């Protein structure tokens, strides 16, 4: 997950300043859109977030990392990060982990 965060935003871990990409459309180390964060958080545990709550959560490294992990390892949806996922070989790594 650290490698994905570095690829997406240039670093990993908590950050004191908000991180934005795509002219403000993407948030945090994992570059979530608010809509994606809202949708997958609800799928993950039923929590319904407002747009502001989703943006704040996406900026929280630990929360965003947990949601990204759910999306990648439990749902198999690494395609949300197309370039970095391919570059890091995430689909193959997930397949290898799931076969254990």
MOCOR-V744386 format. One record per backbone hydrogen bond with DSSP energy under -0.5 kcal/mol. CO is the residue of the C=O (numbers start at 0). NH is the residue of the N-H. E is the energy in kcal/mol with one decimal. If there is no record, write none. Layout:
co->CO nh->NH e->E
co->CO nh->NH e->E
//
This chain:
co->0 nh->4 e->-2.4
co->1 nh->5 e->-2.6
co->2 nh->6 e->-2.5
co->3 nh->7 e->-2.7
co->4 nh->8 e->-2.7
co->4 nh->9 e->-0.5
co->4 nh->10 e->-0.7
co->5 nh->9 e->-2.2
co->18 nh->27 e->-2.4
co->20 nh->24 e->-0.7
co->20 nh->25 e->-2.4
co->21 nh->24 e->-1.2
co->25 nh->20 e->-1.9
co->26 nh->31 e->-2.1
co->27 nh->30 e->-1.3
co->31 nh->26 e->-2.6
co->32 nh->36 e->-2.3
co->33 nh->37 e->-2.6
co->34 nh->38 e->-2.6
co->35 nh->39 e->-2.6
co->36 nh->40 e->-2.2
co->37 nh->41 e->-1.9
co->38 nh->42 e->-1.8
co->39 nh->43 e->-2.1
co->40 nh->44 e->-2.4
co->40 nh->45 e->-0.6
co->40 nh->46 e->-0.7
co->41 nh->45 e->-1.7
co->46 nh->48 e->-0.6
co->49 nh->53 e->-2.3
co->50 nh->54 e->-2.4
co->51 nh->55 e->-2.4
co->52 nh->56 e->-2.5
co->53 nh->57 e->-2.5
co->54 nh->58 e->-1.4
co->55 nh->59 e->-0.7
co->56 nh->59 e->-0.8
co->58 nh->60 e->-0.8
co->59 nh->63 e->-2.8
co->60 nh->64 e->-2.8
co->61 nh->65 e->-2.1
co->62 nh->66 e->-2.1
co->63 nh->67 e->-2.8
co->64 nh->68 e->-2.5
co->65 nh->69 e->-2.1
co->66 nh->70 e->-2.5
co->67 nh->71 e->-2.4
co->68 nh->72 e->-3.1
co->68 nh->73 e->-0.7
co->69 nh->73 e->-1.4
co->69 nh->74 e->-1.7
co->70 nh->76 e->-3.1
co->75 nh->77 e->-0.6
co->76 nh->79 e->-1.0
co->77 nh->80 e->-1.8
co->78 nh->81 e->-0.6
co->80 nh->84 e->-2.9
co->81 nh->85 e->-1.7
co->82 nh->86 e->-2.8
co->83 nh->87 e->-2.6
co->84 nh->88 e->-0.7
co->84 nh->89 e->-2.3
co->85 nh->88 e->-0.8
co->88 nh->92 e->-2.0
co->89 nh->93 e->-2.8
co->90 nh->94 e->-2.3
co->91 nh->95 e->-2.3
co->92 nh->96 e->-2.4
co->93 nh->97 e->-2.9
co->94 nh->98 e->-1.3
co->95 nh->99 e->-0.5
co->96 nh->99 e->-1.2
//
